């Protein structure tokens, strides 16, 4: 894995590098992604993200936490958050930004004996979804 997003996040945070990052997905052509987007504050997040953060309760697992912007805001709101990312570079940035519960692993790979999580065990989670410009929280179980 080349970890280009993680390297860009690391360089932006520690070296103040402003290189361009391009993302590719299955929905269209490559698109420039400003690295600063991973470091946005609550007021710079879209309204939908702000509403989702406001509705989060219980212990929260932020999967694909990147630079930790959502997790940091949730901690500021008094929530217990585990920030999970596959990138060692991103995890180092999150720790430097003040997150204390950061896990660096790939949740989609087969279970490792040293994993903090038992991905085969059912876990409770909360889903926030958008319906006519509002957020609804749904609790469910993943098994």
HELIX and SHEET records of a PDB file:
HELIX    1   1 UNK A    4  UNK A   14  1                                  11    
HELIX    2   2 UNK A   35  UNK A   39  5                                   5    
HELIX    3   3 UNK A   42  UNK A   44  5                                   3    
HELIX    4   4 UNK A   47  UNK A   55  1                                   9    
HELIX    5   5 UNK A   69  UNK A   76  1                                   8    
HELIX    6   6 UNK A   88  UNK A   96  1                                   9    
SHEET    1   A 2 UNK A  22  UNK A  25  0                                        
SHEET    2   A 2 UNK A  28  UNK A  32 -1                                        
SHEET    1   B 3 UNK A  59  UNK A  63  0                                        
SHEET    2   B 3 UNK A  80  UNK A  85  1                                        
SHEET    3   B 3 UNK A 102  UNK A 104  1                                        
SHEET    1   C 2 UNK A 123  UNK A 131  0                                        
SHEET    2   C 2 UNK A 134  UNK A 142 -1                                        
END                                                                             
